[in-house]
């Protein structure tokens, strides 16, 4: 099981930029110590425009933040945490916030 969800909030077709610039989530099964986890990675691939904006505003605090390279982090969730995540997403869908 693997999936990828790209941030669709910004319409990148009009600008010609890669939609992964604004961020995406990838998920897959991780079995590291004999226990199955769901691995979620929240990543972005900044382009030159975003990098220059961060540089001008003096927001670059991470050495590995470079144009064209994946940037972000991930988390492993066990079955209980996945159920909790599903519950929170359902509540968000019903309430709208």
C-alpha positions as CSV (number, residue, x, y, z in Angstrom):
1,X,0.0,0.0,0.0
2,X,1.5,3.3,-1.1
3,X,-0.1,6.6,-1.8
4,X,0.8,10.2,-2.6
5,X,-1.4,13.2,-2.0
6,X,-0.3,16.5,-3.5
7,X,-1.4,20.0,-2.2
8,X,-4.0,21.1,-4.6
9,X,-4.8,24.4,-2.9
10,X,-2.7,26.5,-5.3
11,X,-3.4,26.1,-9.0
12,X,0.0,25.3,-10.4
13,X,-1.2,24.7,-14.0
14,X,-1.6,28.4,-14.5
15,X,2.0,29.1,-13.4
16,X,3.6,26.0,-14.8
17,X,5.2,25.2,-11.5
18,X,5.4,21.7,-10.1
19,X,2.6,21.1,-7.6
20,X,5.0,19.3,-5.2
21,X,6.6,22.8,-4.5
22,X,3.8,23.6,-2.1
23,X,3.9,20.2,-0.4
24,X,2.7,16.6,-0.5
25,X,2.1,13.6,1.7
26,X,3.3,10.2,0.9
27,X,2.4,7.1,2.8
28,X,3.5,3.5,2.7
29,X,3.8,0.4,4.9
30,X,6.9,0.2,7.0
31,X,8.0,-3.0,8.7
32,X,11.2,-2.1,10.6
33,X,11.3,-4.2,13.7
34,X,8.8,-7.0,12.9
35,X,5.8,-4.7,13.6
36,X,3.9,-3.1,10.7
37,X,3.6,0.7,10.8
38,X,2.0,3.3,8.5
39,X,4.8,5.7,7.5
40,X,3.6,9.2,6.6
41,X,6.1,11.7,5.1
42,X,5.2,15.3,4.7
43,X,7.5,16.7,2.1
44,X,8.0,19.6,-0.3
45,X,10.3,20.1,-3.3
46,X,11.1,23.8,-3.3
47,X,11.9,25.5,-6.6
48,X,14.2,28.4,-7.2
49,X,11.5,30.9,-6.8
50,X,10.5,29.6,-3.4
51,X,14.1,29.3,-2.3
52,X,14.8,33.0,-3.3
53,X,11.7,34.1,-1.4
54,X,12.9,32.4,1.7
55,X,16.4,33.7,1.3
56,X,15.2,37.3,0.9
57,X,13.0,37.1,4.0
58,X,15.8,35.6,6.0
59,X,13.8,32.5,6.7
60,X,16.5,29.9,5.8
61,X,17.4,28.1,9.0
62,X,17.9,24.7,7.6
63,X,21.1,23.8,5.7
64,X,19.4,21.1,3.6
65,X,16.7,23.4,2.2
66,X,17.8,23.6,-1.4
67,X,15.9,24.0,-4.7
68,X,14.9,20.7,-6.3
69,X,15.6,18.5,-3.2
70,X,13.0,16.9,-1.0
71,X,12.5,18.6,2.3
72,X,10.4,17.5,5.2
73,X,10.0,14.8,7.8
74,X,8.0,11.6,8.5
75,X,6.3,9.7,11.2
76,X,5.5,6.1,11.8
77,X,2.0,5.3,13.1
78,X,0.9,2.1,14.7
79,X,-2.6,0.6,14.3
80,X,-4.1,2.6,17.3
81,X,-2.7,5.8,15.9
82,X,-4.0,5.2,12.4
83,X,-7.5,4.6,13.9
84,X,-7.2,7.9,15.8
85,X,-6.1,9.7,12.6
86,X,-9.0,8.3,10.7
87,X,-11.4,9.4,13.5
88,X,-9.9,12.9,13.5
89,X,-10.3,13.1,9.7
90,X,-13.9,12.0,9.8
91,X,-14.6,14.6,12.5
92,X,-13.0,17.2,10.3
93,X,-15.1,16.1,7.3
94,X,-18.3,16.3,9.3
95,X,-17.7,19.6,11.1
96,X,-15.7,21.2,8.3
97,X,-13.0,22.5,10.6
